[in-house]
Amino acid sequence: MAKRYTNKKHVEWVSNLDCCIADHFNRLRQNGTMPKDRPRCSDYNIQAHHLLKPIFSSRGMSLRAGDKDVIPLCFSCHSSLHNMGNEFKFFEKMVLNTRFGMATAERLWNESPHNKGDKNETNTKSINTRTLKRT
């Protein structure tokens, strides 16, 4: 089995972004398409969540995904995801897109200032990049 990819600086960078669920709803608010029954999201204590269904790495018994497969989640969303136990169902419930976590992890890895030019190792699809830093 290949060694798990680690990149502490990338994980720290992701931990300093806004919760990706809150960010999604902020974009909907700006577009004027905010749903009335929007799930609650706290904007504090952001944690880097390693995907349960990673795209760049694999998981195994007692082995979490590599550090390329991380997304920022607030404590509330992170707890809800793990309590639900199914990442695809969580994202379907929250943002109506089962692949939201995978797409977010891929976009963040491609935008990361700590991506060491490992573009040849990643799936570099054309994505819309934008800044996610907190204000």
N, C-alpha and C positions, 0 to 999 in steps of 0.2 A: 504494500500500500504506500502511496506517495505521502511524503511528510506534509503535515498541515501548514498552510501558508499563514505566517504571522506578520503583522505590520502595526505595531503599537501606535505609531503616529497617526496612521489612517483612522484607527479606532477612536483615538482621542479627538481627532478632527470631526468625525461623525457625531461624537458625544456633545460637541459644541454647536450643533445645528438645532433647528426647531424640530419638534416631533413631526414626522412625515405625515401623520394623520391630520394634525392641526394645520400643517402647511397646505395639504390638499383642500381642506375646507376654507382656508383663507383665499385660495385661488378661486373657489366657487363663489365666495362672497364678492370678490372683485368682479367676477363675470355676471353677478346678479342671479346666479342659479343655485343659491344655498338652499338645501332642503330644510323644511320646517322641523323635522324630527332628527336633527343633527346629533350624533352621539357626543357625549361630553368628553373633553380632552383637557388634561391639565398641561400647562405650559412650563412646568418646572421639573427638576430632577430628570433630565434627559439621559437615557441609557442607550448604549449601542447593543441592539438585538442581533445576535447571530441567527440567520435564517434557519428554520427547521428543514426547509426544502431548498438547499443552496443551489446556485447556478454555476459558481466557479470552483466549487470543491465538493467533497462528499462528507457524509456524517457516518458515524458508527456508534456502537454501544459505548457510552461514556466519552464520545468524541464529538465536539461541536464543530460547526462549519468554520472554514478559514476566515481570516479577517477581511477578505475582499467581500464577503457575503454579510455585511452589516448594514443596518438601517437605524436611524434615530427614532426612538419611541419614548414618550413620557412614561413615568412610573405607572400611571393609570392604564394606558394602552398596553404597556409591556405585561403588566399583571393580567389584564383581560385576555391577551393573546395566549399566555401560558395556561390560564385557567380553562380556556376553551379547548386547548390542546391540538387544534387543527388550524394551521396557518392560513390555508386557503379559505376555510369557512370564516375565519376572523376578518380577513380582508374583504371577502364578499359582503359580510354584514356591515363593515365600517365604510367602505368606499365603493362597493359594488363591482370590484375587480379582483378576482382570485390571484392574479399575477402581479398585483401592486407592489408587494415586497420585493419580488425578483427584479422588476423594472426599476424600482428605486435603488436597490443595491447596485445594479449595473450602472445606472446614471451617476451615482455618487462615486463609484470606483473610477469611472472615466473622468470625473471632474476633480478628483482628489489631488491636492498638491503633493501628496505622499505616494502617488502611483509612480513607482520608480521606472516608468517607461516600459512596464510589463505588457504593453499593448498586444504583443504577439501571443501572450498567454490568455488574453481575455477575448470575449466575444464582443467585438467593437462594432455594434450596430449603430446606425445613425440615430442619434437621439437629440432631443431639444435640451440643450444645457442652459442653466440659469443659476444664479447665485442663491444659496439657501441660508446664508448667514443670518444670525439673529440681529435685531436692531437694538 
